[in-house]
Amino acid sequence: MADMQIQCINKDPRQNTHEGITHVGGPGWRLTRQQAIDAINNGSTTFYTLVAGRRAEVAVVQGTHAPYLRTHADGTWTDNLLALPECRV
């Protein structure tokens, strides 16, 4: 199983700070939100963020309209993904 650090995201609309993640990525790779959800759900990949030396696991959460990605650290759901910089395309 791969373990990948998410270091950037893309959002649509870009200025929305609370929703709209379309892609996640890191050095040399970029996946759509759905590709990351599928990789987590099928057990092929785990994803995490690393902020100030603290690891937060990325999980799939079932939203009202569709599943989405969210970080979980120390027993608390966090918004670490939305705080990441934009991926350069």
Phi and psi in radians as a Rosetta constraint file:
Dihedral C 1 N 2 CA 2 C 2 CIRCULARHARMONIC -1.396 0.35
Dihedral N 2 CA 2 C 2 N 3 CIRCULARHARMONIC 2.581 0.35
Dihedral C 2 N 3 CA 3 C 3 CIRCULARHARMONIC -2.221 0.35
Dihedral N 3 CA 3 C 3 N 4 CIRCULARHARMONIC 1.929 0.35
Dihedral C 3 N 4 CA 4 C 4 CIRCULARHARMONIC -2.120 0.35
Dihedral N 4 CA 4 C 4 N 5 CIRCULARHARMONIC 2.365 0.35
Dihedral C 4 N 5 CA 5 C 5 CIRCULARHARMONIC -1.522 0.35
Dihedral N 5 CA 5 C 5 N 6 CIRCULARHARMONIC 2.168 0.35
Dihedral C 5 N 6 CA 6 C 6 CIRCULARHARMONIC -1.475 0.35
Dihedral N 6 CA 6 C 6 N 7 CIRCULARHARMONIC 2.133 0.35
Dihedral C 6 N 7 CA 7 C 7 CIRCULARHARMONIC -2.013 0.35
Dihedral N 7 CA 7 C 7 N 8 CIRCULARHARMONIC -0.140 0.35
Dihedral C 7 N 8 CA 8 C 8 CIRCULARHARMONIC -2.723 0.35
Dihedral N 8 CA 8 C 8 N 9 CIRCULARHARMONIC 2.832 0.35
Dihedral C 8 N 9 CA 9 C 9 CIRCULARHARMONIC -2.428 0.35
Dihedral N 9 CA 9 C 9 N 10 CIRCULARHARMONIC 2.852 0.35
Dihedral C 9 N 10 CA 10 C 10 CIRCULARHARMONIC -2.133 0.35
Dihedral N 10 CA 10 C 10 N 11 CIRCULARHARMONIC 2.481 0.35
Dihedral C 10 N 11 CA 11 C 11 CIRCULARHARMONIC -2.203 0.35
Dihedral N 11 CA 11 C 11 N 12 CIRCULARHARMONIC 2.687 0.35
Dihedral C 11 N 12 CA 12 C 12 CIRCULARHARMONIC -2.451 0.35
Dihedral N 12 CA 12 C 12 N 13 CIRCULARHARMONIC 1.952 0.35
Dihedral C 12 N 13 CA 13 C 13 CIRCULARHARMONIC -1.333 0.35
Dihedral N 13 CA 13 C 13 N 14 CIRCULARHARMONIC 2.586 0.35
Dihedral C 13 N 14 CA 14 C 14 CIRCULARHARMONIC -1.011 0.35
Dihedral N 14 CA 14 C 14 N 15 CIRCULARHARMONIC -0.651 0.35
Dihedral C 14 N 15 CA 15 C 15 CIRCULARHARMONIC -1.450 0.35
Dihedral N 15 CA 15 C 15 N 16 CIRCULARHARMONIC -0.125 0.35
Dihedral C 15 N 16 CA 16 C 16 CIRCULARHARMONIC -1.315 0.35
Dihedral N 16 CA 16 C 16 N 17 CIRCULARHARMONIC 2.064 0.35
Dihedral C 16 N 17 CA 17 C 17 CIRCULARHARMONIC -1.550 0.35
Dihedral N 17 CA 17 C 17 N 18 CIRCULARHARMONIC -0.020 0.35
Dihedral C 17 N 18 CA 18 C 18 CIRCULARHARMONIC -2.100 0.35
Dihedral N 18 CA 18 C 18 N 19 CIRCULARHARMONIC -0.072 0.35
Dihedral C 18 N 19 CA 19 C 19 CIRCULARHARMONIC -2.867 0.35
Dihedral N 19 CA 19 C 19 N 20 CIRCULARHARMONIC -3.127 0.35
Dihedral C 19 N 20 CA 20 C 20 CIRCULARHARMONIC 1.537 0.35
Dihedral N 20 CA 20 C 20 N 21 CIRCULARHARMONIC 0.389 0.35
Dihedral C 20 N 21 CA 21 C 21 CIRCULARHARMONIC -1.133 0.35
Dihedral N 21 CA 21 C 21 N 22 CIRCULARHARMONIC 2.164 0.35
Dihedral C 21 N 22 CA 22 C 22 CIRCULARHARMONIC -1.854 0.35
Dihedral N 22 CA 22 C 22 N 23 CIRCULARHARMONIC -0.530 0.35
Dihedral C 22 N 23 CA 23 C 23 CIRCULARHARMONIC -2.501 0.35
Dihedral N 23 CA 23 C 23 N 24 CIRCULARHARMONIC 2.676 0.35
Dihedral C 23 N 24 CA 24 C 24 CIRCULARHARMONIC -2.217 0.35
Dihedral N 24 CA 24 C 24 N 25 CIRCULARHARMONIC 2.693 0.35
Dihedral C 24 N 25 CA 25 C 25 CIRCULARHARMONIC -2.857 0.35
Dihedral N 25 CA 25 C 25 N 26 CIRCULARHARMONIC -3.128 0.35
Dihedral C 25 N 26 CA 26 C 26 CIRCULARHARMONIC -2.774 0.35
Dihedral N 26 CA 26 C 26 N 27 CIRCULARHARMONIC -3.025 0.35
Dihedral C 26 N 27 CA 27 C 27 CIRCULARHARMONIC -1.019 0.35
Dihedral N 27 CA 27 C 27 N 28 CIRCULARHARMONIC 2.030 0.35
Dihedral C 27 N 28 CA 28 C 28 CIRCULARHARMONIC 1.426 0.35
Dihedral N 28 CA 28 C 28 N 29 CIRCULARHARMONIC 0.090 0.35
Dihedral C 28 N 29 CA 29 C 29 CIRCULARHARMONIC -2.605 0.35
Dihedral N 29 CA 29 C 29 N 30 CIRCULARHARMONIC 2.708 0.35
Dihedral C 29 N 30 CA 30 C 30 CIRCULARHARMONIC -2.733 0.35
Dihedral N 30 CA 30 C 30 N 31 CIRCULARHARMONIC 2.289 0.35
Dihedral C 30 N 31 CA 31 C 31 CIRCULARHARMONIC -2.181 0.35
Dihedral N 31 CA 31 C 31 N 32 CIRCULARHARMONIC 2.654 0.35
Dihedral C 31 N 32 CA 32 C 32 CIRCULARHARMONIC -1.228 0.35
Dihedral N 32 CA 32 C 32 N 33 CIRCULARHARMONIC 2.811 0.35
Dihedral C 32 N 33 CA 33 C 33 CIRCULARHARMONIC -0.965 0.35
Dihedral N 33 CA 33 C 33 N 34 CIRCULARHARMONIC -0.771 0.35
Dihedral C 33 N 34 CA 34 C 34 CIRCULARHARMONIC -1.138 0.35
Dihedral N 34 CA 34 C 34 N 35 CIRCULARHARMONIC -0.674 0.35
Dihedral C 34 N 35 CA 35 C 35 CIRCULARHARMONIC -1.080 0.35
Dihedral N 35 CA 35 C 35 N 36 CIRCULARHARMONIC -0.721 0.35
Dihedral C 35 N 36 CA 36 C 36 CIRCULARHARMONIC -1.164 0.35
Dihedral N 36 CA 36 C 36 N 37 CIRCULARHARMONIC -0.736 0.35
Dihedral C 36 N 37 CA 37 C 37 CIRCULARHARMONIC -1.047 0.35
Dihedral N 37 CA 37 C 37 N 38 CIRCULARHARMONIC -0.814 0.35
Dihedral C 37 N 38 CA 38 C 38 CIRCULARHARMONIC -1.083 0.35
Dihedral N 38 CA 38 C 38 N 39 CIRCULARHARMONIC -0.723 0.35
Dihedral C 38 N 39 CA 39 C 39 CIRCULARHARMONIC -1.123 0.35
Dihedral N 39 CA 39 C 39 N 40 CIRCULARHARMONIC -0.671 0.35
Dihedral C 39 N 40 CA 40 C 40 CIRCULARHARMONIC -1.195 0.35
Dihedral N 40 CA 40 C 40 N 41 CIRCULARHARMONIC -0.835 0.35
Dihedral C 40 N 41 CA 41 C 41 CIRCULARHARMONIC -1.123 0.35
Dihedral N 41 CA 41 C 41 N 42 CIRCULARHARMONIC -0.602 0.35
Dihedral C 41 N 42 CA 42 C 42 CIRCULARHARMONIC -1.562 0.35
Dihedral N 42 CA 42 C 42 N 43 CIRCULARHARMONIC -0.003 0.35
Dihedral C 42 N 43 CA 43 C 43 CIRCULARHARMONIC 1.370 0.35
Dihedral N 43 CA 43 C 43 N 44 CIRCULARHARMONIC 0.213 0.35
Dihedral C 43 N 44 CA 44 C 44 CIRCULARHARMONIC -1.448 0.35
Dihedral N 44 CA 44 C 44 N 45 CIRCULARHARMONIC -0.405 0.35
Dihedral C 44 N 45 CA 45 C 45 CIRCULARHARMONIC -2.554 0.35
Dihedral N 45 CA 45 C 45 N 46 CIRCULARHARMONIC 2.468 0.35
Dihedral C 45 N 46 CA 46 C 46 CIRCULARHARMONIC -1.912 0.35
Dihedral N 46 CA 46 C 46 N 47 CIRCULARHARMONIC 2.600 0.35
Dihedral C 46 N 47 CA 47 C 47 CIRCULARHARMONIC -2.196 0.35
Dihedral N 47 CA 47 C 47 N 48 CIRCULARHARMONIC 2.659 0.35
Dihedral C 47 N 48 CA 48 C 48 CIRCULARHARMONIC -2.661 0.35
Dihedral N 48 CA 48 C 48 N 49 CIRCULARHARMONIC 2.858 0.35
Dihedral C 48 N 49 CA 49 C 49 CIRCULARHARMONIC -2.022 0.35
Dihedral N 49 CA 49 C 49 N 50 CIRCULARHARMONIC 2.771 0.35
Dihedral C 49 N 50 CA 50 C 50 CIRCULARHARMONIC -2.316 0.35
Dihedral N 50 CA 50 C 50 N 51 CIRCULARHARMONIC 1.887 0.35
Dihedral C 50 N 51 CA 51 C 51 CIRCULARHARMONIC -2.167 0.35
Dihedral N 51 CA 51 C 51 N 52 CIRCULARHARMONIC 2.156 0.35
Dihedral C 51 N 52 CA 52 C 52 CIRCULARHARMONIC 0.930 0.35
Dihedral N 52 CA 52 C 52 N 53 CIRCULARHARMONIC 0.677 0.35
Dihedral C 52 N 53 CA 53 C 53 CIRCULARHARMONIC 1.368 0.35
Dihedral N 53 CA 53 C 53 N 54 CIRCULARHARMONIC 0.068 0.35
Dihedral C 53 N 54 CA 54 C 54 CIRCULARHARMONIC -1.891 0.35
Dihedral N 54 CA 54 C 54 N 55 CIRCULARHARMONIC 2.237 0.35
Dihedral C 54 N 55 CA 55 C 55 CIRCULARHARMONIC -1.505 0.35
Dihedral N 55 CA 55 C 55 N 56 CIRCULARHARMONIC 2.360 0.35
Dihedral C 55 N 56 CA 56 C 56 CIRCULARHARMONIC -2.213 0.35
Dihedral N 56 CA 56 C 56 N 57 CIRCULARHARMONIC 2.168 0.35
Dihedral C 56 N 57 CA 57 C 57 CIRCULARHARMONIC -1.288 0.35
Dihedral N 57 CA 57 C 57 N 58 CIRCULARHARMONIC 2.515 0.35
Dihedral C 57 N 58 CA 58 C 58 CIRCULARHARMONIC -1.718 0.35
Dihedral N 58 CA 58 C 58 N 59 CIRCULARHARMONIC 2.287 0.35
Dihedral C 58 N 59 CA 59 C 59 CIRCULARHARMONIC -2.250 0.35
Dihedral N 59 CA 59 C 59 N 60 CIRCULARHARMONIC 2.877 0.35
Dihedral C 59 N 60 CA 60 C 60 CIRCULARHARMONIC -1.678 0.35
Dihedral N 60 CA 60 C 60 N 61 CIRCULARHARMONIC 2.261 0.35
Dihedral C 60 N 61 CA 61 C 61 CIRCULARHARMONIC -2.067 0.35
Dihedral N 61 CA 61 C 61 N 62 CIRCULARHARMONIC 2.372 0.35
Dihedral C 61 N 62 CA 62 C 62 CIRCULARHARMONIC -1.445 0.35
Dihedral N 62 CA 62 C 62 N 63 CIRCULARHARMONIC 1.964 0.35
Dihedral C 62 N 63 CA 63 C 63 CIRCULARHARMONIC -1.541 0.35
Dihedral N 63 CA 63 C 63 N 64 CIRCULARHARMONIC 3.135 0.35
Dihedral C 63 N 64 CA 64 C 64 CIRCULARHARMONIC -1.062 0.35
Dihedral N 64 CA 64 C 64 N 65 CIRCULARHARMONIC -0.720 0.35
Dihedral C 64 N 65 CA 65 C 65 CIRCULARHARMONIC -1.848 0.35
Dihedral N 65 CA 65 C 65 N 66 CIRCULARHARMONIC -0.521 0.35
Dihedral C 65 N 66 CA 66 C 66 CIRCULARHARMONIC -2.895 0.35
Dihedral N 66 CA 66 C 66 N 67 CIRCULARHARMONIC 2.810 0.35
Dihedral C 66 N 67 CA 67 C 67 CIRCULARHARMONIC -1.196 0.35
Dihedral N 67 CA 67 C 67 N 68 CIRCULARHARMONIC 2.669 0.35
Dihedral C 67 N 68 CA 68 C 68 CIRCULARHARMONIC -2.515 0.35
Dihedral N 68 CA 68 C 68 N 69 CIRCULARHARMONIC 2.983 0.35
Dihedral C 68 N 69 CA 69 C 69 CIRCULARHARMONIC -1.720 0.35
Dihedral N 69 CA 69 C 69 N 70 CIRCULARHARMONIC 2.458 0.35
Dihedral C 69 N 70 CA 70 C 70 CIRCULARHARMONIC -2.637 0.35
Dihedral N 70 CA 70 C 70 N 71 CIRCULARHARMONIC 2.603 0.35
Dihedral C 70 N 71 CA 71 C 71 CIRCULARHARMONIC -1.596 0.35
Dihedral N 71 CA 71 C 71 N 72 CIRCULARHARMONIC 2.674 0.35
Dihedral C 71 N 72 CA 72 C 72 CIRCULARHARMONIC -2.410 0.35
Dihedral N 72 CA 72 C 72 N 73 CIRCULARHARMONIC 2.093 0.35
Dihedral C 72 N 73 CA 73 C 73 CIRCULARHARMONIC -2.445 0.35
Dihedral N 73 CA 73 C 73 N 74 CIRCULARHARMONIC 2.385 0.35
Dihedral C 73 N 74 CA 74 C 74 CIRCULARHARMONIC 0.908 0.35
Dihedral N 74 CA 74 C 74 N 75 CIRCULARHARMONIC 0.691 0.35
Dihedral C 74 N 75 CA 75 C 75 CIRCULARHARMONIC 1.344 0.35
Dihedral N 75 CA 75 C 75 N 76 CIRCULARHARMONIC 0.171 0.35
Dihedral C 75 N 76 CA 76 C 76 CIRCULARHARMONIC -2.209 0.35
Dihedral N 76 CA 76 C 76 N 77 CIRCULARHARMONIC 2.352 0.35
Dihedral C 76 N 77 CA 77 C 77 CIRCULARHARMONIC -1.309 0.35
Dihedral N 77 CA 77 C 77 N 78 CIRCULARHARMONIC 2.316 0.35
Dihedral C 77 N 78 CA 78 C 78 CIRCULARHARMONIC -2.243 0.35
Dihedral N 78 CA 78 C 78 N 79 CIRCULARHARMONIC 3.014 0.35
Dihedral C 78 N 79 CA 79 C 79 CIRCULARHARMONIC -1.962 0.35
Dihedral N 79 CA 79 C 79 N 80 CIRCULARHARMONIC 0.646 0.35
Dihedral C 79 N 80 CA 80 C 80 CIRCULARHARMONIC -0.976 0.35
Dihedral N 80 CA 80 C 80 N 81 CIRCULARHARMONIC -0.614 0.35
Dihedral C 80 N 81 CA 81 C 81 CIRCULARHARMONIC -1.073 0.35
Dihedral N 81 CA 81 C 81 N 82 CIRCULARHARMONIC -0.773 0.35
Dihedral C 81 N 82 CA 82 C 82 CIRCULARHARMONIC -1.191 0.35
Dihedral N 82 CA 82 C 82 N 83 CIRCULARHARMONIC -0.326 0.35
Dihedral C 82 N 83 CA 83 C 83 CIRCULARHARMONIC -1.487 0.35
Dihedral N 83 CA 83 C 83 N 84 CIRCULARHARMONIC -0.155 0.35
Dihedral C 83 N 84 CA 84 C 84 CIRCULARHARMONIC -1.297 0.35
Dihedral N 84 CA 84 C 84 N 85 CIRCULARHARMONIC 2.713 0.35
Dihedral C 84 N 85 CA 85 C 85 CIRCULARHARMONIC -1.245 0.35
Dihedral N 85 CA 85 C 85 N 86 CIRCULARHARMONIC 2.882 0.35
Dihedral C 85 N 86 CA 86 C 86 CIRCULARHARMONIC -1.217 0.35
Dihedral N 86 CA 86 C 86 N 87 CIRCULARHARMONIC 2.430 0.35
Dihedral C 86 N 87 CA 87 C 87 CIRCULARHARMONIC -1.255 0.35
Dihedral N 87 CA 87 C 87 N 88 CIRCULARHARMONIC 2.461 0.35
Dihedral C 87 N 88 CA 88 C 88 CIRCULARHARMONIC -1.480 0.35
Dihedral N 88 CA 88 C 88 N 89 CIRCULARHARMONIC 2.228 0.35
